[in-house]
């Protein structure tokens, strides 16, 4: 049944969707008080960033004479925001729609989704960890007082604005939040020595011994993803939010390499109650390194048979001009609303999920 039918018959459900209004309003207030500029980034673009783990939407733009040009729906506002930073805007953010193909039929994904990205000058990924804590605590305090009060009274618990119940699990949001390296997570949960796993030949042997599909063309990244998704990620479901940090370089195309160990990049993902909500980098500013990574990603896109495209070379030119040292993060607003609504399905946060628009 379509959402509008359900809402017409159950008008009390509007409160679920009005929460989005309050969250968006408070996000803008949070960044306004910190002096950030909001940027309206393009959705229809000519050249996406090269990221092999994504599938893009391709379309055709016709000029007045019906001359066709290939265009794409933006997968992220990242490149546009970084160009603004090169031009001197300073700290900035975008709240916009982004689009990623092959994401229908999953309770955690929708091909059209709302994303928050912000970038902070002279910051690193550890700086953004602290900002992320402050933002989400701000949202808990300003948008969830009614739900918190109801939940705690029903369960006989004292009201605590830093505690949230999600699927019968109590999440403690008091700072600091838990920090866990990828290397430690593989050791603790998958019982894999990551130093050994970084070698492709040994990674293949480890994966084969555990029954994973490993062909001659299987890349290290594909092996990593199979083990991470099946043996590591399910365990990142703790009583506190978790920053999973220091990812291998192969899965951080736009992140800065760690100085003390160039096999890893300064990247973290935020997990709350098992939901992956955010992805952060200390941003790569070296244009030569970025071009090399994008070229490698295009080869991988071709190998995987995904939609080919020419990546944004103007972005490389912007990096040549000089991106200031900065860090940035992308937050999935729809998944954040799942957490705040105590829902296990992203469609519960949307008036028009993809399945109803097809």
LOTI-86544 format. One record per residue: x, y, z of N, C-alpha, C, O in turn. Coordinates in steps of 0.001 Angstrom, whole numbers, plus 500000, padded with zeros to 6 digits. Last residue first. Layout:
<recs>
XYZXYZXYZXYZ/...
</recs>
This chain:
<recs>
507969503703491272508334502961490070507101502671489212507217502051488154/507522504773493689507636505719492584507915505028491264508082505692490241/507620502946495644506313503542495404506328504508494233505282505010493824/510279502246495799509340501216495357507960501795495025507217501221494229/511509504566496918511656504235495503510599503259494998510080503423493894/509303506461499118510430505565498842510375505069497401509335505139496747/507996509074500069507954508479498727509197507621498480510066508020497704/508374509709502723507018509770502192506913509058500847505866508501500519/510530507873504858510313508573503590508849508575503190508165507558503306/511056506224506940511466507624507121511083508489505929511280509703505962/510423503671506239509594504306507270509917505779507451509134506512508055/512427502840504572511202503331503941510289504020504958509470504860504583/514358501729506180514555503113505734513301503694505110513119504911505112/513538499872508967513357499973507522513438501436507097512686502278507589/513482499765511664514472498910511013514395498994509491515108498270508795/513164502499513998512700501739512845513832500901512270515001501273512371/513240504583515875513244503195516331512714502261515242511925501355515514/513599507131515040512227506617514999512107505185515518511007504637515594/516320507452515190515488508305516030514045507818516097513348508056517083/517152505553513257517570505441514660516623506219515563516175505703516587/515994506625510972515652505266511392515973505081512870515179504530513632/517369509045510845515951509065511218515466507671511604514609507543512479/519798508065509969519742508727511267518300508788511757518037508604512945/518999507221507452519384506215508455519389506812509860519027506141510826/518530509745506328517433508774506409517752507677507426516874507252508177/521031510993506393519944511523507218518811510509507374518199510424508439/524205509977506551522945509574505941521776509983506828521555509394507886/526852512174506252525924511553507196524641511223506456524054512088505806/530231512615505576528905512431504989528047511663505982528462510624506495/532846514965506268532042513800506646530724513804505893530166514863505604/536294516111506212534876516175505870534169514879506186534796513832506351/539030518328506811538391517024506966536910517186506672536342518262506859/541970519954505459540601519911505965540168518473506177540851517531505775/544118522230503993544039521071504881542669521077505551542259522078506137/542713523526500909543309523690502238543226522397503044542354521565502796/543691522743497669542658522508498678543292522684500051544311522054500338/544980524175494989545241524117496421544022523979497304543386524973497654/545204523817492307545161525199492788545335525267494297545780526283494831/545003521054492204546266521676491819546342523104492350547400523556492789/542317520798492861543316520331493822544694520907493507545465521215494415/541254521791490473541007522513491727542027522101492787542541522944493523/542053519790488722542567521151488535542385521982489794543251522782490148/540467517740489740541930517614489824542580518987489647543544519311490339/538000518783489003538306518602490422539811518455490635540360518986491600/538105518583486301538134519934486867538409519881488366538979520813488933/537702515921485888539086516405485807539208517843486307540293518275486695/535636513698487040535701515161487052537154515655487068537758515789488132/535694510824484797535592511481486098535874512980485983536303513458484933/533607509498482447534831510281482590534726511023483915533773511771484133/532277506157482861532156507610482726533537508234482826534504507589483234/530329503099482723531585503858482585531313505354482470530238505763482031/528607501108484962528438502200484004529719503024483906530157503593484906/530521498026485441529603499085485858529564500194484807530377500220483884/532245495897485194531141496020484244530117497063484629528967496998484194/534512495644486650533277495174487284532069495279486352530987494799486689/536365496880484989536492495452485264535203494868485823534841493734485509/535482499559485145535428498836483870535477497332484100534720496585483479/536064500068487831534692500227487345534500499458486039533484498790485846/538845499738487772538032498796488538536570498870488108535901497839488027/539568501918486230539908500571485760539049499527486464538586498564485851/538712503932487957538059503772486651538348502400486056537471501788485446/540524503612490073539106503342490298538350503159488983537449502325488898/542893504446488876542770503055489325541304502679489528540889501568489198/542235507148488528542542506316487361542414504833487709541884504054486917/541974507922491220540814507953490336541039507090489104540133506375488676/544664507621492058543607506792492660542366506768491780541760505711491603/545925509531490450546326508139490355545240507215490923544937506169490348/544669511863491384544505511445489989544858509973489818544157509246489113/545594511888494053544168511760493772543923511300492343543071510444492105/548353512240493679547865511022494330546388510798494028545966509669493778/548254514782492515548849513662491787548371512325492360548030511403491619/547101516409494494546383516175493244546951514992492456546199514275491797/546676516081497804547712515869496795547050515495495464546507514399495322/544745516011499731544963517293499053545996517187497919546158518137497154/542253514101501214543453514035500389543592515350499620542660515761498929/540891514850504416540814514892502962542188514865502294543139515507502741/540002512528506668540912513662506545541205513721505051541710512755504479/536599511477506213538002511439505806538732512683506312538148513765506376/533757509501507191534583510698507315536005510446506830536551509357507007/530441508619507250531735508258506671532574509525506604532145510519506019/527633507322509134528478508402508628529818507861508165530275506807508609/526110505111509958525449506394509746526313507432509055525775508352508438/525277501848510188526365502697509711525755504017509257524984504056508299/523845500430513026523584501175511800524821501992511421525348502741512243/524457499354515502524647498511514326524392499204513003524686498637511951/524129501501517230523195500365517317523271499487516072522259498937515636/526005503332515049525183503447516250524133502348516207523343502268515267/529120504042513630528057503049513814527324503340515119527944503567516157/530949505903511353530228505935512625529118504897512614528283504871511710/534184505449510023532740505301509842532111505274511229532668504697512163/537096507330509075536284506592510039534854506465509537534384507269508733/540447507666507897539020507547507602538330506895508790538897506016509440/543320508012506816542626508640507945541134508737507620540646509757507134/544545504804505661544138506199505461543363506689506680542828505903507462/547435502606505348546132502982505875545848504451505603546757505243505351/549952502308504505549009501274504065547580501609504476546629500979504013/551584504187505695550944504527504421550050503439503850549443503639502797/551881505096508764551658503799508126550894504015506826549664504028506845/552289507663509578553053506628510275552849505234509692553550504294510068/550546509154507952551987509376507871552783508234508486553841507873507971/547879507853506096548467508037507418549988508163507305550633507358506632/546498509671503348547284508541503837547855508855505213548268509985505475/543208510961503135544640511212503301545333509987503889544821509349504809/540710509765500806541216510042502155542726510195502176543433509630501341/539409508880498603539582510324498720540165510729500074540119511901500445/539345506060498782539825506695497544540089508190497681540916508729496946/539685503720500622539619505131501018540101506018499888541143506663500006/540349501050500394538939501413500572538810502842501106537944503136501931/543088500809500227542298500321499095540830500711499196540126500706498186/544090501532502715544116502514501632543223502101500463542662502959499781/542082500508505505543139500257504524542987501179503324541874501560502963/541148502954508012540809501958507003542006501694506090542857502568505921/540747504241510768541980503798510110541714502616509178542004501463509494/537809503256512750538743504182512115539982503483511559540236502310511834/534622503512513901535532502530513319536514503306512445536094503956511488/533149504701516615533916505205515490534888504111515052535860503819515749/530049503864517972531399503390517692531968504112516467531341504132515408/527834504457520762528235504682519373529707504326519185530513504463520106/527296501682523034527708503066522783527956503237521284528258502259520600/526674499062523001525846499913523853526254501381523798525632502226524441/526985497904519549527353498001520956526462498982521711525608499645521123/527787496453517042526437496743517523526517496787519040526160495828519724/529606495175515298529746496587515692528366497105516081527860498072515511/529154492675514346529534492770515751529678494220516228529851494466517422/528660492906511610527559492506512490527872492638513982526953492706514799/531334493595510614530282494608510792529133494155511700528662494959512504/532702491016510529533111492147511368531945493075511655531607493313512814/531698489066508846532309488643510099532693489783511038532980489549512212/530469490194506553529931488973507158530459488682508556529741488107509375/531837492507505824530377492536505900529803491336506639528760491448507283/534554491633505896534079492722506749532568492658506931532070492744508054/534627489630503950534883489281505350534361490364506287533797490065507340/533958491108501640533232489885501999533399489565503481532428489267504176/535851493201501620534430493504501794533630492272502205532721492373503029/538279491794501188538069492592502406536577492797502663536096492596503778/537798490837498615537990489904499733537725490605501059537037490078501933/537676493255497238536509492370497243536606491348498371535603491031499011/540273494238497663539121494981498168537881494104498246537116494192499207/541827492412496245541941492464497700540731493169498305540219492747499342/539811490869493622540743491864494162540801491780495689539948491165496330/539701488074491535539175488693492753540211489630493361541354489235493590/540580486642489392540496488096489220539994488818490470539872490043490467/540438484012490217541742484554489857541748486069489749542771486713489980/538122484078493024538544483692491673539903484326491378540442485077492191/536582483128495785537835483784495410538264483241494053538710482100493940/534033483165498026534301483024496601535550483826496252535577485048496402/534743481629501232534358482755500383534747482488498939535654481706498653/535504479710503096534407479405502180533950480548501310532882480469500702/537719480043504555536451480351505226535257480204504291534130480537504658/539802479561502883539658478654504022538345478869504757537896477995505498/539562481758501171539212480419500688538972479467501845538047478656501803/540521483802502875539138483828502397538687482451501915537572482021502208/543188482994503226542303483148504394540848483080503947540036482387504561/544114483128500588544129481850501308543188481894502502542468480930502761/543821485859500056543102484868499255543009483532499989541958482892500008/545620486899501898544195487219502034543346486229501238542281485810501692/548021485995500852547577485450502134546098485725502364545394484902502948/548053487519498490548136486061498420547621485422499713546883484438499679/547941490193499514546872489643498671546890488118498644545838487491498763/548462491234502772549107490597501633548046489864500800547331489010501324/546823491887504885547136492940503914547855492403502673547852493057501630/546779489718506612545671489870505667545963490918504598545404490843503504/548926490144508305548986489040507350547958489244506239548234488974505071/547882492303509683549195492427509042549367491338507984549891491592506900/545581491259510795545455492159509659546789492385508957546816492635507752/544656488183511655545808489059511813545868489969510592546169489516509487/541372487543512653542308487624511534543420488603511887543162489711512357/538952487245514013540147486508514435541150486393513283541688485325512988/536772488777513662537009487764512626538213486889512947538476485909512251/536877490300516083535628489697515629535825488593514585535123487582514617/539521491126516710538567490774517765537397489944517261536969488998517922/540762491618514187541362490702515155540333490205516162540267489009516444/539065493478513039539304492200512347539890491167513306539551489985513242/539317495524514984538012494900514736538171493558514030537488492595514380/541987496266514720541537495640515963540209494923515770539994493843516322/541884497369512116542809496286512431542363495525513681542360494294513699/540093499454512461539735498339511582540606497129511888540121495997511915/539791500582515885540471500551514592540009499341513781539587498330514343/537396502330517644537872500980517346538526500989515972537885501363514990/536034504155520270536857504214519063537534502860518860538158502316519771/532974505236521746533990504189521575534726504373520249534116504704519232/532683508667522847532174507450522251533321506479522001534492506858522041/533173510293526095533494510052524687532874508759524182532570507860524966/529643511213526192530979511277525609532036510847526620531856510999527828/526654509290526075527563510158526825528967510084526224529416509018525802/524859507625524887525496508615524035526440509544524794526971510490524212/524034504353525033524557505416525895525365506394525034526423506041524514/521217502643524097522464503219523609522838504406524490522055505339524666/519613499688524691519818501023525219521199501525524816522217500917525148/517510497889522585518889498056523032519068499498523491518717500429522766/515036497645521430515229497036522756516676497080523243517032496392524199/515404499306519157515157497878519021515541497131520305516263496134520274/516873501686521068516691501304519673516581499793519584517532499074519891/516685504314523292516363502912523093516143502661521609515334503331520968/519208506463524435518149506216523471517935504716523350518892503943523312/520548508972526506520269507551526316519093507400525359518102508123525461/520788511563527203521916510966526496521756509455526343522728508747526080/518671512404528730518717512876527346519886512307526548519975512537525342/516914510335530708518310510678530451518427511106528997518298510268528104/514634509585533210514836510287531954516286510714531817516830511377532700/514841506323534629514965507759534802515234508415533445515973507869532626/512466503805533691513822504314533770513810505818533988512874506504533577/510170502337533101510500502593534500511905503108534699512497502885535755/509349502097530546510304501101531009510748501335532449511605500615532961/507654504238530185507123502899529957508041501834530543507572500786530988/509439506338530613508350506122531558507790504717531423507483504070532424/511102506079528403511654505866529731510562505654530764510739504870531697/509358506610526214510084505345526313510540505078527738510382503963528235/508476509270526808507528508153526716508237506820526920507780505988527704/510884510695526736510070510728527942509103509534527960508932508877528987/511771510212524124512570509779525269511729509691526532511843508737527303/509752511480522643509936510036522554510723509509523746510375508473524313/510122514200523488508837513513523664508998511997523624508446511296524472/512777514842522806512344514910524205511057514129524435510909513467525463/514062514906520342513537513634520837513019513677522264512841512624522877/515218517276519479514155516674518659513479515474519289512420515055518821/517247518231521158516273519177520615515105518532519878514086519190519671/518857516083521995518323517026522981517166517842522423516204518118523139/519551514837519607518845514092520647518146515046521611516993514836521990/520943516929518369519691516444517783518876515641518797517650515752518839/523151517156520089522268518310519882520918517850519334519871518321519777/524287514665519665523778514988520994522841516191520929521841516234521645/525052515064517016524022514067517311523471514263518720522280514040518940/526977517169517277525788517300516430524699516323516850523545516717517021/528934516078519008528184517266519413526910517426518600525868517779519151/529916513925517487529325513697518804528434514868519198527312514672519666/530947515419515359529860514466515125529146514134516441527918514072516491/533043516776516534531920517542515986530700516641515785529564517056516015/534701514575517159534153515400518237532957516214517753531963516336518469/535273513648514564534665512758515560533993513571516658532856513292517041/536593515824513495535219515575513056534528514561513972533310514619514137/539101515530514700538306516731514958536844516473514632535955516854515395/539903513174513508539633513155514951538861514403515369538051514346516295/540324513916510870539188513055511167538900512964512656537761512703513041/541122517450511208541417516072510837540216515207511181539217515691511714/541208520854509998540663519797510852541153518449510347541553518323509190/541469523120508424542453522854509470541917521854510508542142521991511711/537958523441507754539339523789507460540218523541508691539788523721509830/535528521048507177536083521977508162537572522177507894538341521219507818/532468520174505736533919520223505612534455521352506489533905522452506528/529656517935505593530290519183505996531804519037505983532350517952506187/526644516672504266528114516663504239528611518001504758528075519056504421/523848514688504428524487515865505010525989515683504858526544514664505269/521427513448502184522776513376502731523175514731503307522873515779502736/518746511397501347519162512711501835520495512583502548520673511719503407/518378509482498283518452509633499727518944511030500093519489511749499256/517471507098496014517434508542496246517407508759497752516504508269498429/517636504341496493518484504953495464518513506475495502519490507081495062/518079503280499804517122503797498838517936504530497779518850505278498129/518777500834502340519161501653501198517939502116500421516908501444500385/518041499034504263518950500109504682519305501070503547520053502024503762/516481497069503147515878497865504219516753499028504675516283499913505389/516341496807499674517173496650500864516613497569501932516303498727501654/515313497414497182515071496088497748515896495784498964516137494616499269/517759499274495371516352498993495659516238497600496250516983496699495865/520256500044494439520009500063495879518521499975496218518073500529497222/521338500542491891521354499164492414521078499129493923521615498267494619/522724503909492229521947502863491573522150501520492273523018501379493134/522240506780494107523126505653493847522290504482493346521285504111493953/522139510218494749521548509091494025522596508016493779523697508299493305/521084512788497069522091512092496282521477510809495751520435510362496228/519900515955498142519610514609497671520818514070496907521489514809496187/521363517764500958520866517612499600520464516170499322520659515283500153/523050520050502584521965519120502880521224518919501575520519519823501125/526420520934503081525298520789502150524328519770502719524739518750503271/528787523351504407528022522101504451526957522120503373526629523169502820/532024524728505397530771524713504643530084523355504778530684522364505194/534683526965506075533852525854506549532483525891505879531853526945505798/535745528595503033535950528222504428535055527055504816534706526238503965/535769529527500406534548529682501196534768529418502688534046529965503521/537860529413498489538000530236499681536774530388500549536728531305501369/538127527693496405537841529085496057537835530001497272537808531223497127/538387525322497777539549525807497031539375527296496709540338528063496735/535743525160498636536805525373499622538090525857498958538798526701499507/534427524655496265534127525894496988535213526194498016535559527354498238/535468522140495774535779523229494839535508524581495502536268525532495321/534257520760497878535713520944497890536147522033496911537092522771497188/531588520785497039531967521469498273533469521730498316533903522800498743/531756519194494724531315520586494632531727521376495868532170522518495752/532551516729495804533433517432494878533055518908494775533929519775494743/530296516049497572531674516214498022532530517067497096533166518022497543/527638515396497317528018516794497070529497517075497309529914518232497253/527105512320495497527543513004496713527842514462496372528259514750495250/526242511422493113526289510434494196526637511065495527526487510435496574/524117513091490830525225513164491779525116512080492852524049511850493419/523377511634487751522853512143489012523948512036490066524620511011490175/524861512720484663524714511754485745524054512432486947524162513645487130/524931512836481050524950513458482370524661512374483407524269511258483067/525897513216477703525747512314478847525857513100480150526758513920480324/524044515107475449525241515064476295524974514113477453523936514203478108/522687515663472161522749514943473432524101515059474139525153515102473502/520873518272470757522181517645470772522377516974472132522248517637473162/518551519684470474518457518251470788519788517528470630519825516319470398/518849522333470419518863521665469115518838520151469250519069519423468284/518960522947473065517811523446472303517718522809470919516643522752470322/520268519787474395520236521243474289519054521656473405518236520814473034/519612517186476657519449517680475289519479519199475301518803519833476111/521201514762478570520789516151478516520730516585477056521683516379476305/520504511604479833520911512362478648520336513768478707519129513947478874/521989509667482547520863510213481797521403511008480614522615511080480412/522847507203484933523203507943483722521934508444483045520932507733482979/523679506729488215522545506888487316523000507740486128523478508860486304/526337504473489300525768505791489021524503505678488170524281504672487496/527385502586492027526796502537490690526075503854490453525296504304491294/530446502369493937529146502955493657528706502657492228529534502496491331/532992501467494169531991500756494970530581501280494724529616500713495237/534657503109492702534221501850492092533143501133492886532446500276492342/534579506346491975534503505476493153533864504162492724532673504112492418/535402509320490755535605507905490432535656507082491714536645507113492447/532784511768490677534069511305491209534182509811490932533171509111490880/531073512463487515531145512057488918532594511850489367533506511767488545/530291514926485355531414514033485650531429513696487148531763514554487966/528026516480485063528626515879483867529674514832484162529932513952483341/524996516325487051526416516655486838526948515937485597526395514932485150/522397517320488994522694516853487642524112517297487293524401518492487244/522752518587491437522318517188491428522595516557490068522984515391489992/525036520942492894524268520419491759523913518947491931524680518169492499/524446522486496159525288521771495202524445521168494077523259520906494277/524401525176497999523439524437497189524199523780496045524557524443495072/525885525373501165526098525424499716525017524597499027524747523462499419/526130527323504076525419526254503377525557526453501877525370527560501370/528951527959506088528131528401504973527432527203504346528065526174504107/529295528134509670529434527411508410528526528036507346527466528576507664/529139529202512259529690530018511191529928529302509878530684529796509041/527834527875514217529267527645514136529913528369512951531096528172512671/525195528412513827525804528959515039527314528773515050528010529444515812/524824526906511492524739528372511440525429528990512654526158529973512527/524916524297512402526026524794511598526008526313511461527061526937511329/522528524201513948523805523761514513524971524364513732525912524886514330/520552524930512102520834525812513242522203525494513835522956526403514185/520592522672510438520956523994509894521305524967511019522254525741510896/519727520775512297521036520633511652521492521986511120522636522393511326/517163521686512892518187521735513935519590521544513369520549522097513908/515824521217510456515882522576511025517015522688512038517747523677512042/516086518436510232516687519312509220516855520728509766517892521362509567/514543517666512506515955517299512394516666518218511406517743518729511712/512002518635511885512696519140513068514201518855512993515022519692513367/511387517181509535511399518646509537512228519186510688513055520079510505/511424514561510539512417514967509543512532516496509494513634517039509421/509144514543512086510441514507512765511554514935511810512511515593512219/507063514306510349507366515656510818508676515693511609509259516763511783/506875511587510091507494512333508996507812513771509397508727514383508845/505683510861512510506920510200512085507641511036511035508863511182511077/503312512276512530504359512667513483505708512063513106506753512668513348/501650510955510796502335512155510307503466512568511230504462513139510785/500307508941512063501636508617511552502373509846511010503582509792510788/497780509799512596498745509899513686500166509625513223501125510017513888/496210509135510401496831510470510441497828510653511582498644511573511539/495604506645508733496248506704510054496961508045510215498190508094510172/494550506968506226493809506131507169494354506211508592493650505883509548/496448508609505097495047509045505062494227508267506080493328508815506719/498730507057505384498600508299506143497160508794506181496711509337507190/498179504973503563498403504685504990498203505923505837497576505858506894/498043506398501155496882505638501632496994505408503144496041505618503895/500626507379500992499540508342501156498257507648501599497462508233502335/502218505076500678502296505846501913501097506761502074500590506911503185/500494502250499207501269503469499125501181504275500416500202504177501156/500840498807500000500000500000500000500878501247500000501886501302500705/
</recs>
